[in-house]
Amino acid sequence: MKNYVSSTLSFFILMIWMNSSSAQGGNINEFMQCTLKPGFTVEEVVGVGRAIPRTDNGPNLVFYREPIVAAFSRAGSINVVRYWDNFEHMIKGLESQSQSGPSRHFFAMVDCGGTRQVGRNWPVNEPDQASPYEGGEIEESYVAIRQCQLNPGKTMEDVQQTLAEFDGENRASNDRSGYGFLQILASGEEGDMNSTFAIRVIGENSEGLGRRLDAMSWNTPNSSDPATCGNLSLWKSHVIHWGI
């Protein structure tokens, strides 16, 4: 295989939310696109989020992600991302969660109504190859994301294989970024069933993600790609809860 894949995927090969270590946080991601209400800052929302009590039924990991380079419509927003073992774990957690003072305060600061989506994590990294967030030792990192649509006749296994082959030939020895992709399973939106996904790269730390992006080829789409993808977005990711 050549040492590049067309840009829609090659760069995403860099991309994430996931590697095998991230996948240990759960096979299911629940995420919401939330808008900050007037008068509140990301820093305030992050502080309140970290004060929310967590129970045994709660998510394994929680991150709040603020846009650094994203669509204009995402200005003044955050993504709330939660990792669960599976759908049973998620539903049990949602059913058992109670409104604490911090959680009530959180929803007084943001509007997340009607934006919940759920996806399945597809890992690409080899075991112990990556260490996003320095293995949970730091509170912030950066994430690069592309939204993609599976091409006719292709499968998610094709995407996973393409990303794995590229990474095997191009990952630097000191690159500890996590990457993989999230297949959207539930969103309530129109479109082809289970064919939308996001490739994500999660930095070991902010500098690590920057080095990975600098090292990647910026190619153009190719008709043989298993998917059609949009432009890159970049997010600052805050660790809210690390329970693994």
N, C-alpha and C positions, 0 to 999 in steps of 0.2 A: 504494500500500500504506500502511496506517496506520503511525504512528510507534511502534507496539509490536507485540509478538508475545506470545502468551500465555506465562505465566511459565515453564512447563516448557521453552519454547524461548527466550523472550526473554532470560531471564537467561543462558541458555546461549549465547546469542549472544555473551554475553561470554565464554563459556567456551572453555577449551581447551577439550592437547598437542595445530589447529595452524595456524600461519601459513606463508606461503611461505618465509620465512627458516628456520622450524623444519623445514619439510618438506625443506629442503636437507640436513638431518641424516640423512634416510633415510625411505623410504616405509613401512618396517615398524618397529613397536615391539614389543619383547619386554619383559614386565614380570613381576615376582615379588612376592608379598606375603610379607615375611619378618618373623619374630618375634625380638625381641632375647632372647638367653639371659640368665638371671639374672646380675647383676653387671656388665653392660656397658651403656654409654650410647650414644645416637645420635652424640654428638661423637666417641667412640672409634671407632665403626664408620665414620663419614665419614673420619676420618684414615687408617684402614687402607685403605679403598677408594681413596683418592687415591694411595696408595703402590703399588697393584697395577700391574705393568708392562703396557703396551699395545703391541700389534704391528700390522702393516699389515693383518692379517686381522681385527682386533678391531672393536668397534662404533665408530660415528662420534661418538656422544654417550652419556654415562652420567650419570644423576641418581639420588640417593637422596632420597625424599620422606617426611617425617614428618607424622603427622596433627596438625592443630591443632583442627579441628572435623570430627569423623567419628564413625562408629558406635562404640559402646562396645567392640565386639569388636576394633577396630583399635588400642586402647591398647597401648603397648609394642611397636609394630611400625614397619616402614618399607617403602615400595615401592621396589624396584630397577627402574629404567626404562632400557632401552638401545635406541638407534636404529641400525638397519641399512639398507643400500640396498634389500635385497630378501631373499627367503627363501634364495636361493643364498648370498648374503653371510653371512647369519646362521648357516646350517648349516656353512658352511666355517669361520666363526669359532669356533663351538662345538666343532667337531671338532679344530681346531688349537690350542685354548687349553691351556696347560700350568699345572700347579699351582705357583705361586711361593710364597715364604714369606708375603707379604701376603695372597694369595688363600686360602691354607690358614688363616691367622689369621682372615680374614673369616668363613669358614664355621664356625669355632669359636665365633664371637660371635653368629651368627644361625642361625635355622632357616627355610629357604625351601622345604622339601620339598613337592613336589606342587602348587605354586601357579603354575607358569609359564603365561602366556598370551601370545598373539601377535595383533597387530591391524594394520590398515592405516590410515595417516594420510590424512585428507581435509582438504586445506587450504581455508581460506575467505578469508584476507587477500589483498589485492592485493599484488603484488610490492613489496618494500621498504617496506611500510606499517607493519610491526611490528618490534620489536627486543627480544624477551624476553632477560632476563639482560643487558640493555644490550649485546647483540651478543656476549656471551661475556666481557665485561669485569668482571663481578662473580661472586661465588661462591655467592650465594643469591638466591632470589626466592620468590614465593608463587604457588600454582596453585589455581584453583577448578575443581571437577569435579562433573558430574552424570552418573549412570548412567541410560541410556535404553533403551527397547525400541521398535523400529519398529512403527507401527500397521499393521493389515491394509490392503493396497492401496497403501501408500506405499513409496517407495524412498529409498535413501541420497542420490540426486540431489535428491529433494524436500527432505531435511534440509539439504543443502548450499546449495540455492537460498534457502531460508527464512532461514538464518543470514546469508548474504551480503547479502540485501535489507535485513535489519534493520541490519546493521553499516554498510551504505552510507548509511543514513538517520540513524543515531544515534551513530556514532563521533565523539568529540570530536577536534578538530584536534591536540591534544597527547597523544592516547592511543596509546601504542606497544605495547600488549598484543598478544600473539599468541593467536589462537584458531582453533578448528576442532574436529574430532572424530575419535575413534579407533574404527573398526569392528572388533569382535572376530571374528577368523577361525579361531582355534584355541585351545581351552581344555580340551577333554575333558569339558565339562559338558553336561548335557541342555538342550534348548531349541530354538527355531526357528533354523534355519541362517542364520548371518551377519546376524542381525537385532538384535543387541545392540551398543550403542555408548556411548561416553562423550564428552560435550562438555566441552572444557577451555579455560580462559583462563589464559595464562601471563603474569605481569606483567613489564613492562620491568624493574621492581624491586618491592620490597614495597610502597612507597608508591603506585606506579603502579597496581598491582592494586587497592589499597584505593580509590583515586579512581574506578576503573572500576566497582567494585561499588557505591559510593555514588551513581553517576550512573544506574544501571540501574533500570528499572521492575520491581517485584515483582508480577507479575500472576498470575492463576490459570489452570489448564489450560483449553483450548478444544477442542471436538470436531473442529475442523479441523486441529489440530496433526498433523504427520506422525509424531510419536512420543509415547510416554508416559514421563515422566522422574520420578526421585525427587528427594529434597532435596539441596541443595548440600552439598558437603564442601570443606574448605579445608586445604591442605597447604603446609608449608615445604619448598622444593625446594633441595637442595644440589647444586651442579655438581661432579661427580666427575671427569669427563673431557670435554674440549671439543676434538674433533679435526677440526673443519671450518674 
